[in-house]
Amino acid sequence: MDWQSEVTEQGVTERAFTLEVGEEAVPGIVWTPADRPVRATVLIGHGGTQHKRTPGVLSLARRLVRHLDYASVAIDAPGHGERREGAEERVLPNQLRARVAAMSPEQMEAAAKRNAGAVGEWKATLDAVEKSVGINGPFGYWGVSMGTGIGLPFVASESRIAAAVFGLMGVGPRVGSERLAEAARKVTIPVLFLFQWDDELMEREQGLALYDAFGSAEKTMHINPGGHIEMPPFERDAVEAFFGRHLGRPAG
């Protein structure tokens, strides 16, 4: 893990790094408390067309640091952030749905293989983080939309993850769905699953089917009205409470 920079602001230290995984240079960020020991660590997987410093990732990472004394870790997925060719693009859910609908089976299979490669990158990141001074377990995972598409197979194959938040994803008649459902059946840790009732990308039945597939004895699904990017801010309270319950929280 090659550390690139470090900055501390309002009690949060942010360190950028690059990690060599095979032939890929994977850029990432670790956020830690500036003056307190790390109680636990949450890996954060961003959504499609986003990156490791997208506003939702930043706000969640800093909140976990400030409120729970956790470390947070995010990396750019293949083809995203610093690994993207060309300028950053803002894509709305209805535009993304049209693109997905136009993809050929070969393109869908290529995307599934790309996501499978990202699973290995998360494993390598967790290996490196575990060896880093001052970053401790237990470990959790948070990732919705593409963050679930990549994170679910990762969590299913990783015994070090103790609790996970998924969402905005489902299983249905498309390439890769059965592999996602199979991964969900292997997950037995506590899961919080977030979904939007009017999601433009995922049918309600597909989200319910994925939730049903989880093998966890403890699993909870929160459904709110609104579209894919309209998840209510108060769900962050639920995420914080969920991780606090399973990974620990500061005394008092």
N, C-alpha and C positions, 0 to 999 in steps of 0.2 A: 504494500500500500504506500504510494508515493504522495506525501502531503504537499499540497500546492500553496495554500494560504490559510491565514487564521485571522479572525476578527471577533471582538466581543462587544455586544451591545445589549443594554437593558437586562443583564444577568444571563445572557445566552452567548456561548462561544460557538462560532460556526467555522468549521475547518473543511476546506475542499481537498479532494484527493483524486488520484487516478489509480486504477487497479488493472494490471495486466491479466487478462483471462484468455488463454490461448493466444490467438492473433489479434484479439480485440483490446483496445484501451478503453476501459469503462470509467467515465467520470462520475464522481459522487460527492456527497456532503454528509458530514456528521455534525449534529448539534448536541451540545452538552451543557449542563449547568456551569456557570463561570466560577462559582465558589462553593459548590456542594458536591458530595460524592454521587455517582450515578446509581440509582436504585434498580433500574431495569432498562431495556432497550427495545424500541419498536422500529421495525423496518417499514418504510412507507413506499408503496408502489404507485406511481402516477398513472393517470388515464391516457387514452389515445390522443395524439396530437399535442400532448402536454410534455412536461419535463420536470426535473428534480427541484427546480426553483419556482414552479408554478404557484400562484398565490394560495391555493388550497393546501398544497404540501407545506409551504412555509408556515402558514398559520397553525396547522396541526402540529408540526414539529416543535415550534416555539411554545405552543400551549402545553405540550407534554413535558417539555423541559421545565417551564416555569411552575406549573401546577403540581406535577408528580415527581420531579427530579429524575426524569427519564432522559436517556440519550435517544436521539432519533437519527435514522440513516435513510438516505434516498440516493438512487442512482438513475442515470438516464437509460431508458430502455433502448434496444436496437432501433436505429432510425429516428430517434427523438433527441431533443435538446442539442447538446454539443456533438451528437453523433448523427445529426440530420444533415443531409446535403441540400444546400439552398437556404433561402430565407424562411424564418418561422412563419407558420400559416395558422390563421384563426379559422377553425371549422366548426360550424354549428351542428347540433345533433341531426337535424333533418338533412343537411348536406352530407353528413357522414353516413347516414342510413342509405341515401341514394348511392353513394360510392360502394358501400358494402353489397347492396342489391345488385350492382353491376359487375361485381367480381366474378370471375370464372372459377370453377372448381380448382383449377391449377393455382390460381392466385390465392384462394382460400387456404389451400394446402401449404403454400409457401409462407403465408402469414402464420399458420399454426407451427411450422418448423422454426420460424423466427422466434416465436414465443417460447418454444421448447428450449432454444438456445439461451434465452434470457433466464430460464430457471437455473441453469448452470452458473450464470453470472451472479445470481442472488446467493447461491451456495458459496461461491468463492468470496463474495462480499462478507457473508456471515463468518466464514473462516477467518478472514483478515480482521474483522471487527473484534472477534473473540480474543485475538492475540494482542489487541491494542490496549495500552495502559489506560486505565480509568474508564473503560467502557465494559459494562457488566451485564450478565443475564439476571433474571430470566428474560427471554426474548418473546416479542409479539410481532404480529404482522398486520398492517392495514393497507388495503388496496381495493378500490371499486372500479367498475368498468374494465378497461384493459388491465388495471391493477389486480383484478380478480382473475382475468384470463391467464395472466402470467403467474400471479401469486398463489392461486389455488393448487396447481400441480407442484409448485415449490413447497408449500406447506404440507401437502400430502406426503411428500418424500423426505421431510425434514423433522426429525424427532426433537430438535432443540427449540422449536416454536411451541409456546405454551398456550397461546390464545390468539385468535385472529378475527379481524373484521373484514368482511367481503360485501359485495353488493353491485347493483346496476348491471347484472349479468344474468344470463339464463341459458337453458339448454333446449334445443329445438332441432328442426330439420335443416341443419347446416353442417359443413365440414368442421370437425373438431369438437362438436357437442358431446359425443359419447365419451371422448377422452376426458372432457371436463367433468361429466357426471361420474365417471369412474374414479377420478381424483377425489371428488366430493365424498364418495362412499368410503374412501380411505381416511378421511379426516375425522378424528374422534375427540379432538380438543374442543374447549368452549368456543362457540362461533356467534358473532353478531352479524346479521345479514340485513343490509339496508337496500330499500327498493322504492322506486317512484311509480305511483299508480298510472301515470300518464306518460311513461317513458317512451320516447320516440324510437329508440333503438331496440328495446327488448319488450316482447309481449308479456302481459301479466302472467299468463300460464307458464311461460318459459322461466320467469323468475321464481315462481312457486315451485316448479319442477326441480330447479337447482337447489332451492332451500330444502326440499323434501329429500334430496339425494344425500345430504350430509349425514355421516354416520355418527355424529356427536350426540352424546346423551344430553348435553346442555347446549341448546341452540335457540336463538331468539331472532325473530324477523320483525323489522320496523318498516311499515309502508306509509308513505306520505303522498298526498296529491301533488301533481306537478310533473314537469318534464325531466329529462335526463340530467340537466345541469341545475335543477331547481331544488335540490335537497335542502331542507330547512337548516339554518345555522344551529338550532338547538340540538340537532343530532350529534354535534360535537360534544355536548354534555353527556350524552349516552355513551359515546365512544370513550370519553375520559373515565366515566364510572365503570364501564366494562373492563378496561385495562387495569384500573385501580383495584378492582375486585380480584382479578386473576394474577396480576403481576406485582401488586403491592402498592401502597401509597404512603406518603410521609405521615409520621405520627402526629395526631392532633388535628 
